[in-house]
Amino acid sequence: MGLFNLFGGKKKDQARSSKGKGWPPPEVLVLPATAPAQVKLRLKVAMSLRTKRASVAYEAAKELAAIQQKAGRRVGARKWSAEAARIKASDPELKAAA
């Protein structure tokens, strides 16, 4: 072997010693337990607004804000709190109940 390896490969001794090793295990993406719950709540907000069920959408938006607050995401919590306030302001029944 020369001083420089032109092809960037391993030396023969290193290649022999690494043949017995298996491939590293694939990395697994782990989502937090709240991810599926947040997806369901977002879908609930969207469907409730389409079907004119503002009270259900309001509750789902408040739950999303609570999840975001608990996770320490201030912007997400503020966004969903504002969305809940917007839903409440647009529905006369929710205004009267408050």
N, CA, C and O atoms as a GROMACS GRO file, in nm:
protein
  392
    1MET      N    1   0.085  -0.118   0.000
    1MET     CA    2   0.000   0.000   0.000
    1MET      C    3   0.089   0.123   0.000
    1MET      O    4   0.193   0.129   0.065
    2GLY      N    5   0.044   0.218  -0.073
    2GLY     CA    6   0.119   0.342  -0.079
    2GLY      C    7   0.082   0.434   0.036
    2GLY      O    8   0.002   0.398   0.122
    3LEU      N    9   0.139   0.547   0.036
    3LEU     CA   10   0.112   0.643   0.142
    3LEU      C   11  -0.028   0.700   0.130
    3LEU      O   12  -0.095   0.726   0.231
    4PHE      N   13  -0.073   0.720   0.007
    4PHE     CA   14  -0.206   0.776  -0.015
    4PHE      C   15  -0.296   0.670  -0.080
    4PHE      O   16  -0.250   0.596  -0.167
    5ASN      N   17  -0.418   0.664  -0.040
    5ASN     CA   18  -0.514   0.575  -0.102
    5ASN      C   19  -0.599   0.661  -0.196
    5ASN      O   20  -0.675   0.746  -0.150
    6LEU      N   21  -0.586   0.638  -0.323
    6LEU     CA   22  -0.652   0.724  -0.422
    6LEU      C   23  -0.803   0.707  -0.425
    6LEU      O   24  -0.876   0.799  -0.463
    7PHE      N   25  -0.850   0.591  -0.386
    7PHE     CA   26  -0.993   0.565  -0.398
    7PHE      C   27  -1.068   0.585  -0.268
    7PHE      O   28  -1.190   0.569  -0.267
    8GLY      N   29  -1.004   0.620  -0.161
    8GLY     CA   30  -1.070   0.650  -0.035
    8GLY      C   31  -1.126   0.529   0.036
    8GLY      O   32  -1.206   0.545   0.128
    9GLY      N   33  -1.087   0.409  -0.004
    9GLY     CA   34  -1.139   0.289   0.058
    9GLY      C   35  -1.068   0.256   0.188
    9GLY      O   36  -0.976   0.328   0.229
   10LYS      N   37  -1.111   0.148   0.254
   10LYS     CA   38  -1.049   0.106   0.379
   10LYS      C   39  -0.925   0.024   0.347
   10LYS      O   40  -0.912  -0.032   0.239
   11LYS      N   41  -0.836   0.018   0.443
   11LYS     CA   42  -0.722  -0.071   0.429
   11LYS      C   43  -0.773  -0.213   0.441
   11LYS      O   44  -0.882  -0.237   0.493
   12LYS      N   45  -0.695  -0.308   0.394
   12LYS     CA   46  -0.738  -0.447   0.392
   12LYS      C   47  -0.770  -0.500   0.532
   12LYS      O   48  -0.868  -0.573   0.549
   13ASP      N   49  -0.690  -0.464   0.630
   13ASP     CA   50  -0.714  -0.512   0.767
   13ASP      C   51  -0.845  -0.456   0.823
   13ASP      O   52  -0.919  -0.528   0.890
   14GLN      N   53  -0.874  -0.330   0.796
   14GLN     CA   54  -0.998  -0.269   0.844
   14GLN      C   55  -1.119  -0.329   0.773
   14GLN      O   56  -1.224  -0.348   0.835
   15ALA      N   57  -1.104  -0.360   0.645
   15ALA     CA   58  -1.215  -0.416   0.569
   15ALA      C   59  -1.249  -0.555   0.621
   15ALA      O   60  -1.367  -0.590   0.630
   16ARG      N   61  -1.147  -0.634   0.655
   16ARG     CA   62  -1.173  -0.768   0.706
   16ARG      C   63  -1.240  -0.765   0.843
   16ARG      O   64  -1.329  -0.846   0.870
   17SER      N   65  -1.199  -0.672   0.928
   17SER     CA   66  -1.254  -0.667   1.063
   17SER      C   67  -1.398  -0.615   1.064
   17SER      O   68  -1.474  -0.648   1.155
   18SER      N   69  -1.436  -0.535   0.965
   18SER     CA   70  -1.572  -0.481   0.964
   18SER      C   71  -1.672  -0.569   0.890
   18SER      O   72  -1.791  -0.540   0.891
   19LYS      N   73  -1.624  -0.676   0.824
   19LYS     CA   74  -1.717  -0.763   0.749
   19LYS      C   75  -1.812  -0.838   0.841
   19LYS      O   76  -1.925  -0.866   0.801
   20GLY      N   77  -1.768  -0.873   0.961
   20GLY     CA   78  -1.852  -0.949   1.052
   20GLY      C   79  -1.963  -0.868   1.115
   20GLY      O   80  -2.056  -0.925   1.172
   21LYS      N   81  -1.954  -0.736   1.107
   21LYS     CA   82  -2.054  -0.650   1.171
   21LYS      C   83  -2.177  -0.639   1.081
   21LYS      O   84  -2.164  -0.633   0.959
   22GLY      N   85  -2.293  -0.636   1.142
   22GLY     CA   86  -2.417  -0.621   1.066
   22GLY      C   87  -2.447  -0.475   1.039
   22GLY      O   88  -2.376  -0.385   1.085
   23TRP      N   89  -2.551  -0.452   0.963
   23TRP     CA   90  -2.593  -0.314   0.935
   23TRP      C   91  -2.651  -0.252   1.060
   23TRP      O   92  -2.709  -0.321   1.143
   24PRO      N   93  -2.637  -0.119   1.073
   24PRO     CA   94  -2.699  -0.055   1.189
   24PRO      C   95  -2.851  -0.059   1.175
   24PRO      O   96  -2.903  -0.055   1.064
   25PRO      N   97  -2.923  -0.068   1.286
   25PRO     CA   98  -3.069  -0.075   1.277
   25PRO      C   99  -3.125   0.056   1.222
   25PRO      O  100  -3.068   0.162   1.246
   26PRO      N  101  -3.235   0.050   1.147
   26PRO     CA  102  -3.294   0.172   1.092
   26PRO      C  103  -3.351   0.259   1.204
   26PRO      O  104  -3.400   0.209   1.305
   27GLU      N  105  -3.343   0.389   1.183
   27GLU     CA  106  -3.397   0.481   1.282
   27GLU      C  107  -3.549   0.483   1.272
   27GLU      O  108  -3.606   0.479   1.163
   28VAL      N  109  -3.613   0.488   1.385
   28VAL     CA  110  -3.759   0.487   1.390
   28VAL      C  111  -3.806   0.624   1.436
   28VAL      O  112  -3.757   0.677   1.536
   29LEU      N  113  -3.899   0.680   1.363
   29LEU     CA  114  -3.956   0.809   1.400
   29LEU      C  115  -4.061   0.788   1.508
   29LEU      O  116  -4.158   0.715   1.488
   30VAL      N  117  -4.040   0.851   1.622
   30VAL     CA  118  -4.134   0.837   1.734
   30VAL      C  119  -4.207   0.969   1.752
   30VAL      O  120  -4.145   1.073   1.775
   31LEU      N  121  -4.337   0.964   1.741
   31LEU     CA  122  -4.419   1.084   1.760
   31LEU      C  123  -4.466   1.091   1.904
   31LEU      O  124  -4.488   0.988   1.968
   32PRO      N  125  -4.481   1.212   1.956
   32PRO     CA  126  -4.534   1.224   2.091
   32PRO      C  127  -4.678   1.170   2.097
   32PRO      O  128  -4.747   1.164   1.996
   33ALA      N  129  -4.720   1.133   2.216
   33ALA     CA  130  -4.853   1.074   2.232
   33ALA      C  131  -4.964   1.173   2.198
   33ALA      O  132  -5.075   1.131   2.166
   34THR      N  133  -4.936   1.303   2.204
   34THR     CA  134  -5.040   1.401   2.176
   34THR      C  135  -5.059   1.428   2.028
   34THR      O  136  -5.157   1.492   1.989
   35ALA      N  137  -4.968   1.380   1.944
   35ALA     CA  138  -4.979   1.409   1.800
   35ALA      C  139  -5.110   1.356   1.741
   35ALA      O  140  -5.179   1.432   1.672
   36PRO      N  141  -5.148   1.230   1.763
   36PRO     CA  142  -5.275   1.183   1.708
   36PRO      C  143  -5.396   1.258   1.766
   36PRO      O  144  -5.494   1.281   1.696
   37ALA      N  145  -5.386   1.294   1.892
   37ALA     CA  146  -5.496   1.368   1.955
   37ALA      C  147  -5.511   1.506   1.891
   37ALA      O  148  -5.623   1.552   1.868
   38GLN      N  149  -5.399   1.570   1.862
   38GLN     CA  150  -5.405   1.702   1.799
   38GLN      C  151  -5.462   1.694   1.658
   38GLN      O  152  -5.539   1.780   1.617
   39VAL      N  153  -5.424   1.590   1.586
   39VAL     CA  154  -5.478   1.573   1.450
   39VAL      C  155  -5.629   1.555   1.456
   39VAL      O  156  -5.702   1.616   1.377
   40LYS      N  157  -5.675   1.472   1.547
   40LYS     CA  158  -5.820   1.449   1.561
   40LYS      C  159  -5.892   1.578   1.599
   40LYS      O  160  -6.000   1.607   1.547
   41LEU      N  161  -5.832   1.655   1.688
   41LEU     CA  162  -5.896   1.781   1.729
   41LEU      C  163  -5.899   1.882   1.616
   41LEU      O  164  -5.997   1.954   1.600
   42ARG      N  165  -5.794   1.889   1.538
   42ARG     CA  166  -5.793   1.981   1.424
   42ARG      C  167  -5.898   1.943   1.321
   42ARG      O  168  -5.966   2.030   1.265
   43LEU      N  169  -5.911   1.813   1.297
   43LEU     CA  170  -6.016   1.766   1.205
   43LEU      C  171  -6.154   1.796   1.262
   43LEU      O  172  -6.246   1.830   1.188
   44LYS      N  173  -6.167   1.783   1.392
   44LYS     CA  174  -6.295   1.811   1.458
   44LYS      C  175  -6.331   1.959   1.443
   44LYS      O  176  -6.448   1.992   1.419
   45VAL      N  177  -6.232   2.047   1.458
   45VAL     CA  178  -6.256   2.191   1.440
   45VAL      C  179  -6.303   2.218   1.297
   45VAL      O  180  -6.402   2.288   1.275
   46ALA      N  181  -6.231   2.162   1.201
   46ALA     CA  182  -6.265   2.186   1.060
   46ALA      C  183  -6.403   2.134   1.024
   46ALA      O  184  -6.482   2.205   0.962
   47MET      N  185  -6.433   2.011   1.065
   47MET     CA  186  -6.564   1.953   1.032
   47MET      C  187  -6.677   2.024   1.105
   47MET      O  188  -6.786   2.043   1.049
   48SER      N  189  -6.653   2.064   1.227
   48SER     CA  190  -6.757   2.133   1.303
   48SER      C  191  -6.788   2.269   1.243
   48SER      O  192  -6.903   2.311   1.240
   49LEU      N  193  -6.686   2.338   1.196
   49LEU     CA  194  -6.711   2.467   1.132
   49LEU      C  195  -6.786   2.452   1.000
   49LEU      O  196  -6.868   2.535   0.964
   50ARG      N  197  -6.756   2.345   0.928
   50ARG     CA  198  -6.827   2.320   0.801
   50ARG      C  199  -6.973   2.284   0.823
   50ARG      O  200  -7.060   2.320   0.743
   51THR      N  201  -6.999   2.213   0.932
   51THR     CA  202  -7.137   2.170   0.959
   51THR      C  203  -7.211   2.266   1.051
   51THR      O  204  -7.320   2.234   1.099
   52LYS      N  205  -7.152   2.382   1.076
   52LYS     CA  206  -7.216   2.489   1.156
   52LYS      C  207  -7.241   2.446   1.300
   52LYS      O  208  -7.342   2.483   1.359
   53ARG      N  209  -7.148   2.368   1.357
   53ARG     CA  210  -7.159   2.328   1.498
   53ARG      C  211  -7.049   2.401   1.574
   53ARG      O  212  -6.945   2.344   1.606
   54ALA      N  213  -7.073   2.529   1.601
   54ALA     CA  214  -6.972   2.616   1.658
   54ALA      C  215  -6.933   2.574   1.800
   54ALA      O  216  -6.818   2.591   1.839
   55SER      N  217  -7.026   2.521   1.876
   55SER     CA  218  -6.992   2.485   2.014
   55SER      C  219  -6.890   2.372   2.018
   55SER      O  220  -6.800   2.373   2.102
   56VAL      N  221  -6.903   2.275   1.928
   56VAL     CA  222  -6.806   2.164   1.921
   56VAL      C  223  -6.670   2.217   1.875
   56VAL      O  224  -6.567   2.178   1.929
   57ALA      N  225  -6.671   2.305   1.775
   57ALA     CA  226  -6.546   2.364   1.725
   57ALA      C  227  -6.478   2.447   1.833
   57ALA      O  228  -6.356   2.445   1.846
   58TYR      N  229  -6.557   2.520   1.909
   58TYR     CA  230  -6.502   2.603   2.018
   58TYR      C  231  -6.434   2.516   2.122
   58TYR      O  232  -6.323   2.548   2.165
   59GLU      N  233  -6.497   2.409   2.163
   59GLU     CA  234  -6.438   2.320   2.265
   59GLU      C  235  -6.311   2.254   2.212
   59GLU      O  236  -6.213   2.242   2.286
   60ALA      N  237  -6.312   2.212   2.086
   60ALA     CA  238  -6.193   2.148   2.029
   60ALA      C  239  -6.078   2.248   2.020
   60ALA      O  240  -5.963   2.213   2.047
   61ALA      N  241  -6.107   2.372   1.983
   61ALA     CA  242  -6.003   2.475   1.976
   61ALA      C  243  -5.946   2.504   2.115
   61ALA      O  244  -5.826   2.525   2.129
   62LYS      N  245  -6.030   2.505   2.216
   62LYS     CA  246  -5.983   2.528   2.353
   62LYS      C  247  -5.894   2.411   2.399
   62LYS      O  248  -5.793   2.432   2.467
   63GLU      N  249  -5.930   2.289   2.363
   63GLU     CA  250  -5.848   2.173   2.398
   63GLU      C  251  -5.712   2.179   2.328
   63GLU      O  252  -5.610   2.148   2.389
   64LEU      N  253  -5.712   2.220   2.202
   64LEU     CA  254  -5.586   2.235   2.130
   64LEU      C  255  -5.497   2.341   2.195
   64LEU      O  256  -5.376   2.323   2.206
   65ALA      N  257  -5.558   2.451   2.238
   65ALA     CA  258  -5.482   2.556   2.306
   65ALA      C  259  -5.422   2.502   2.436
   65ALA      O  260  -5.309   2.536   2.471
   66ALA      N  261  -5.497   2.420   2.507
   66ALA     CA  262  -5.447   2.363   2.632
   66ALA      C  263  -5.330   2.268   2.607
   66ALA      O  264  -5.233   2.268   2.683
   67ILE      N  265  -5.339   2.188   2.502
   67ILE     CA  266  -5.230   2.096   2.468
   67ILE      C  267  -5.104   2.175   2.433
   67ILE      O  268  -4.994   2.141   2.478
   68GLN      N  269  -5.121   2.279   2.353
   68GLN     CA  270  -5.006   2.361   2.313
   68GLN      C  271  -4.946   2.431   2.435
   68GLN      O  272  -4.824   2.441   2.446
   69GLN      N  273  -5.030   2.479   2.524
   69GLN     CA  274  -4.982   2.546   2.645
   69GLN      C  275  -4.902   2.450   2.732
   69GLN      O  276  -4.796   2.485   2.783
   70LYS      N  277  -4.954   2.329   2.748
   70LYS     CA  278  -4.886   2.229   2.830
   70LYS      C  279  -4.750   2.191   2.771
   70LYS      O  280  -4.656   2.161   2.844
   71ALA      N  281  -4.741   2.192   2.637
   71ALA     CA  282  -4.616   2.157   2.570
   71ALA      C  283  -4.518   2.274   2.569
   71ALA      O  284  -4.403   2.257   2.527
   72GLY      N  285  -4.561   2.391   2.614
   72GLY     CA  286  -4.472   2.506   2.619
   72GLY      C  287  -4.463   2.582   2.488
   72GLY      O  288  -4.370   2.660   2.468
   73ARG      N  289  -4.559   2.561   2.400
   73ARG     CA  290  -4.560   2.631   2.272
   73ARG      C  291  -4.653   2.750   2.282
   73ARG      O  292  -4.774   2.739   2.262
   74ARG      N  293  -4.595   2.864   2.313
   74ARG     CA  294  -4.676   2.984   2.337
   74ARG      C  295  -4.747   3.032   2.211
   74ARG      O  296  -4.862   3.074   2.217
   75VAL      N  297  -4.679   3.024   2.097
   75VAL     CA  298  -4.740   3.072   1.972
   75VAL      C  299  -4.858   2.984   1.934
   75VAL      O  300  -4.963   3.035   1.894
   76GLY      N  301  -4.842   2.852   1.947
   76GLY     CA  302  -4.952   2.760   1.916
   76GLY      C  303  -5.070   2.780   2.010
   76GLY      O  304  -5.185   2.775   1.967
   77ALA      N  305  -5.041   2.800   2.137
   77ALA     CA  306  -5.148   2.823   2.235
   77ALA      C  307  -5.223   2.952   2.204
   77ALA      O  308  -5.346   2.958   2.213
   78ARG      N  309  -5.147   3.055   2.168
   78ARG     CA  310  -5.210   3.183   2.135
   78ARG      C  311  -5.295   3.171   2.009
   78ARG      O  312  -5.403   3.229   2.000
   79LYS      N  313  -5.245   3.096   1.912
   79LYS     CA  314  -5.319   3.078   1.786
   79LYS      C  315  -5.453   3.010   1.810
   79LYS      O  316  -5.556   3.055   1.761
   80TRP      N  317  -5.451   2.899   1.887
   80TRP     CA  318  -5.575   2.826   1.909
   80TRP      C  319  -5.668   2.900   2.006
   80TRP      O  320  -5.790   2.885   1.995
   81SER      N  321  -5.614   2.977   2.098
   81SER     CA  322  -5.699   3.060   2.184
   81SER      C  323  -5.768   3.168   2.102
   81SER      O  324  -5.886   3.198   2.124
   82ALA      N  325  -5.695   3.227   2.008
   82ALA     CA  326  -5.754   3.328   1.920
   82ALA      C  327  -5.860   3.266   1.830
   82ALA      O  328  -5.964   3.328   1.804
   83GLU      N  329  -5.834   3.145   1.782
   83GLU     CA  330  -5.932   3.075   1.698
   83GLU      C  331  -6.060   3.046   1.778
   83GLU      O  332  -6.170   3.062   1.727
   84ALA      N  333  -6.043   3.003   1.903
   84ALA     CA  334  -6.159   2.977   1.989
   84ALA      C  335  -6.238   3.106   2.013
   84ALA      O  336  -6.361   3.106   2.012
   85ALA      N  337  -6.166   3.216   2.035
   85ALA     CA  338  -6.234   3.345   2.056
   85ALA      C  339  -6.307   3.389   1.930
   85ALA      O  340  -6.416   3.446   1.938
   86ARG      N  341  -6.247   3.364   1.814
   86ARG     CA  342  -6.311   3.400   1.687
   86ARG      C  343  -6.438   3.318   1.665
   86ARG      O  344  -6.540   3.371   1.620
   87ILE      N  345  -6.432   3.190   1.697
   87ILE     CA  346  -6.549   3.102   1.683
   87ILE      C  347  -6.659   3.149   1.779
   87ILE      O  348  -6.776   3.154   1.742
   88LYS      N  349  -6.621   3.182   1.900
   88LYS     CA  350  -6.718   3.227   1.999
   88LYS      C  351  -6.783   3.358   1.957
   88LYS      O  352  -6.904   3.377   1.974
   89ALA      N  353  -6.703   3.449   1.902
   89ALA     CA  354  -6.756   3.579   1.860
   89ALA      C  355  -6.850   3.567   1.739
   89ALA      O  356  -6.941   3.648   1.723
   90SER      N  357  -6.827   3.465   1.655
   90SER     CA  358  -6.908   3.453   1.535
   90SER      C  359  -7.040   3.380   1.559
   90SER      O  360  -7.128   3.384   1.473
   91ASP      N  361  -7.056   3.314   1.674
   91ASP     CA  362  -7.177   3.238   1.699
   91ASP      C  363  -7.261   3.307   1.808
   91ASP      O  364  -7.213   3.325   1.920
   92PRO      N  365  -7.384   3.346   1.777
   92PRO     CA  366  -7.466   3.414   1.875
   92PRO      C  367  -7.504   3.325   1.995
   92PRO      O  368  -7.522   3.376   2.106
   93GLU      N  369  -7.517   3.195   1.973
   93GLU     CA  370  -7.552   3.105   2.085
   93GLU      C  371  -7.440   3.099   2.188
   93GLU      O  372  -7.466   3.097   2.308
   94LEU      N  373  -7.315   3.095   2.141
   94LEU     CA  374  -7.202   3.092   2.235
   94LEU      C  375  -7.187   3.223   2.308
   94LEU      O  376  -7.148   3.225   2.425
   95LYS      N  377  -7.218   3.333   2.241
   95LYS     CA  378  -7.212   3.464   2.306
   95LYS      C  379  -7.314   3.471   2.418
   95LYS      O  380  -7.285   3.522   2.527
   96ALA      N  381  -7.435   3.420   2.393
   96ALA     CA  382  -7.542   3.427   2.493
   96ALA      C  383  -7.512   3.335   2.612
   96ALA      O  384  -7.551   3.366   2.724
   97ALA      N  385  -7.444   3.224   2.588
   97ALA     CA  386  -7.415   3.129   2.695
   97ALA      C  387  -7.307   3.182   2.790
   97ALA      O  388  -7.301   3.141   2.906
   98ALA      N  389  -7.224   3.270   2.740
   98ALA     CA  390  -7.114   3.320   2.825
   98ALA      C  391  -7.155   3.428   2.917
   98ALA      O  392  -7.072   3.479   2.992
   0.00000   0.00000   0.00000
